[in-house]
Amino acid sequence: MAEYPFQLHHVAIQTANIEKSAHFYEKVLGMRRLKEEQSPKGRTIIWFDSGTGRIELYSGKPGQPLKHLWDPDQVGPLSIGFWVPNLDKAVRALLDEKISFIKLPYEPLPGERAAMVQGPDGEEIVLLEKRVA
């Protein structure tokens, strides 16, 4: 049995425009698309592998547009964090893709470097250069 009985498998994100979000997670962040499926209620679901966990994108139900974008001032997920081996290289690549930054590289704590970008639905994505213990 693993040291930790509960290990993160995936984070599900409901998105207003699934194709735009799929492009972002696959082409911009470089995640591997695993599969696409339809739920019994007609939602499109697209799975991505980041190497250490999965992202599951959900479309809205057919005929029901989503009303709210990601909001850091409400209860629920605040951000999604990804480790990157070279923060400066990742930032340059995202700037080349014209991705909106919330914060360019900074030190949230001494000796740690991070940057924050905005995903397609306003989700905050934190890029961490050091694996935080």
PyMOL commands that set and color helices and strands:
alter all, ss='L'
color gray80, all
select helices_A, chain A and resi 18-28+87-96
alter helices_A, ss='H'
color red, helices_A
select strands_A, chain A and resi 10-14+32-38+44-49+54-58+80-83+101-106+114-118+124-128
alter strands_A, ss='S'
color yellow, strands_A
deselect
rebuild
show_as cartoon
